[in-house]
Amino acid sequence: MDIFAFVPARHARDAVDIYVQALFQKLRPFFGTAEQAADFLAPHLRPDRAVTAVDGGQLLGIAGFRMNGSGLFEPGWPDFQKRYGFVGGAVRVAGLSLLEKPEDNKTLSMDGIAVAGPARGKGAGTALLEGICEIARTNARHAVRLDVIDTNPRARALYERNGFVAGKVAHLGPLSRLFGFSKATAMIKRLDTSRHATRLKPQLDGTPHGTD
């Protein structure tokens, strides 16, 4: 299994499809179907805001992150307005803003993790999390943060096995009917920044990953 510090161009659409399928519970209120979500998000993928796992020419999974104000997908207001109109675009921008994670210069916030169905249980998830932690160390972050929803205990078990500790719990209240889950738990992993070993394959242009 190879772990890349970016989304290889040949796997870009597969990365979007795998991501959308895994996180569709959060995306469904805004895009209707997984195919519609993937079609909208695909042109706005930022390949430098992800770690990917590839084996035998097949994409196994993707883990996104936010850094310097940018995440895995960056559609702008004009993109929403063009596709959904003024009102529809405004509703979607406002709704999706509820899913955004806070950023600071000491913690790397993940922007979702997704593993293809056939690859689950084979170490891809752990490899992606290790890659994200390496990105964090490279960029002088001391911790990695992610959120896990209450309807995904399998994901939470994966995070706990990899050293993430539960923190603040956000309750959605009335919005739980919209999103299909009632609470999300922030999970933090503190990092040993003295570690330098990595299995990440860097971008070919040599640009430090995550910088602008």
C-alpha positions in Angstrom: 0.0 0.0 0.0 1.3 3.4 -1.0 0.4 6.6 1.0 0.5 9.8 -1.0 0.6 13.3 0.3 -1.9 14.5 -2.3 -4.6 13.1 -4.6 -3.0 11.6 -7.7 -4.7 13.1 -10.8 -5.7 9.6 -12.2 -7.6 8.9 -9.0 -9.3 12.3 -8.6 -12.8 11.3 -9.5 -12.6 8.0 -7.6 -11.5 10.1 -4.5 -14.5 12.3 -4.8 -16.9 9.4 -5.2 -15.4 7.5 -2.2 -15.5 10.6 -0.1 -19.1 11.4 -0.9 -20.3 7.9 -0.4 -18.7 7.8 3.1 -19.9 11.2 4.2 -23.2 11.3 2.4 -25.2 11.5 5.6 -23.8 15.0 6.1 -24.1 16.0 2.5 -27.5 14.6 1.6 -29.6 17.6 2.9 -27.7 19.9 0.4 -27.2 17.8 -2.7 -30.0 15.2 -2.9 -28.1 12.3 -4.3 -24.5 11.1 -4.0 -24.1 11.4 -7.7 -25.3 15.0 -7.6 -23.0 15.8 -4.7 -20.0 14.3 -6.5 -20.7 16.1 -9.7 -20.8 19.4 -7.9 -17.8 18.9 -5.7 -15.4 17.3 -8.2 -14.3 20.5 -10.0 -13.5 22.0 -6.6 -11.2 19.3 -5.3 -7.9 20.5 -3.8 -5.5 17.7 -4.4 -3.0 19.2 -1.9 -5.5 19.0 1.0 -5.5 15.2 1.3 -3.7 12.0 2.0 -4.6 9.0 -0.2 -4.0 5.3 0.0 -3.4 3.4 -3.2 -2.7 -0.3 -3.7 -2.3 -2.2 -7.0 -3.5 0.9 -9.0 -6.7 1.1 -7.0 -7.6 4.0 -4.7 -8.4 2.6 -1.2 -9.2 5.8 0.6 -8.8 9.5 1.2 -8.4 11.7 4.2 -8.8 15.5 3.9 -7.7 18.3 6.1 -8.0 22.1 6.5 -5.0 24.4 6.5 -4.5 28.1 5.9 -8.2 28.6 5.4 -8.6 25.9 2.7 -10.1 22.4 2.9 -10.5 19.5 0.6 -13.2 21.1 -1.5 -13.4 24.8 -2.1 -16.5 25.8 -4.1 -17.2 29.5 -4.0 -20.5 31.4 -3.7 -20.6 31.9 -7.5 -20.5 28.1 -8.0 -23.4 27.6 -5.6 -25.4 30.5 -7.2 -24.8 29.2 -10.7 -26.0 25.7 -9.9 -28.8 26.3 -7.4 -29.8 30.0 -7.9 -29.6 32.8 -5.3 -31.9 31.4 -2.7 -30.9 27.7 -3.1 -27.2 28.7 -3.1 -27.5 30.8 0.0 -29.3 28.0 1.9 -26.6 25.5 1.0 -23.7 27.8 1.9 -25.3 28.6 5.2 -26.0 24.9 5.9 -22.6 23.7 4.9 -21.0 26.3 7.1 -22.4 24.4 10.1 -20.1 21.5 9.2 -16.9 23.5 9.1 -14.3 22.8 11.8 -12.3 25.5 13.6 -8.7 26.1 12.6 -5.7 27.2 14.7 -2.0 27.2 14.1 -1.3 24.3 16.6 -3.9 21.8 15.5 -4.6 20.3 12.1 -8.3 19.8 11.5 -9.3 16.9 9.4 -11.8 17.4 6.6 -13.3 13.9 6.5 -11.9 10.4 6.0 -13.3 7.8 3.7 -12.3 4.2 2.8 -13.7 2.3 -0.1 -16.0 -0.6 0.9 -13.8 -3.5 -0.2 -10.8 -1.9 1.5 -12.3 -1.6 5.0 -10.8 -3.6 7.8 -7.5 -3.9 5.9 -5.4 -1.1 7.4 -6.2 1.7 5.0 -7.9 3.8 7.6 -5.0 3.5 10.0 -2.5 4.3 7.2 -4.5 7.4 6.3 -4.6 8.7 9.8 -0.9 8.1 10.2 -0.4 10.1 7.0 -2.5 13.0 8.3 -0.4 13.0 11.5 2.7 13.2 9.5 1.3 16.2 7.5 0.6 17.8 10.9 4.1 17.3 12.2 5.6 18.6 9.0 3.6 21.7 9.3 4.5 22.2 13.0 1.1 21.2 14.3 1.0 19.6 17.8 -2.3 17.8 17.4 -4.9 16.5 14.9 -8.6 17.0 15.4 -11.6 15.3 13.8 -15.3 15.0 14.5 -17.2 11.7 14.7 -21.0 11.5 14.6 -23.0 9.3 17.0 -24.3 7.1 14.2 -20.8 5.9 13.2 -19.4 3.8 16.1 -17.1 1.9 13.7 -15.3 5.1 12.8 -15.0 6.1 16.4 -13.5 2.8 17.3 -10.9 3.3 14.6 -10.0 6.7 15.9 -9.7 5.5 19.5 -7.4 2.6 18.4 -5.2 5.2 16.8 -4.8 7.4 19.8 -7.6 9.9 19.4 -9.3 11.0 22.7 -12.9 12.2 22.9 -13.4 15.8 23.8 -16.3 18.3 23.4 -19.6 17.0 22.3 -21.8 19.2 20.0 -25.6 18.5 20.1 -27.5 19.4 17.0 -30.9 19.8 18.7 -33.6 20.4 16.1 -31.1 20.2 13.3 -30.7 16.5 14.0 -33.8 15.9 11.8 -32.0 17.5 8.9 -28.7 15.8 9.2 -29.8 12.4 10.5 -27.6 12.4 13.6 -28.0 14.0 17.0 -24.4 14.8 18.1 -20.8 15.0 17.0 -17.8 14.4 19.2 -14.5 16.2 18.7 -11.6 13.8 19.0 -8.0 14.9 19.5 -4.7 13.2 19.0 -1.6 14.8 20.6 1.5 14.4 18.5 5.1 13.7 19.3 6.7 16.4 17.1 10.1 14.9 17.5 9.2 12.0 15.1 10.4 12.4 11.5 10.0 9.0 9.9 7.4 9.0 7.1 6.0 6.7 4.4 4.3 9.5 2.6 5.1 9.9 -1.1 5.4 13.7 -1.7 4.1 15.7 -4.6 6.4 15.6 -7.6 6.9 19.3 -7.7 8.5 19.3 -4.3 6.2 21.9 -2.8 5.8 21.4 0.9 2.4 19.8 1.4 -0.3 22.0 2.7 1.5 25.3 2.1 0.3 28.1 -0.2 
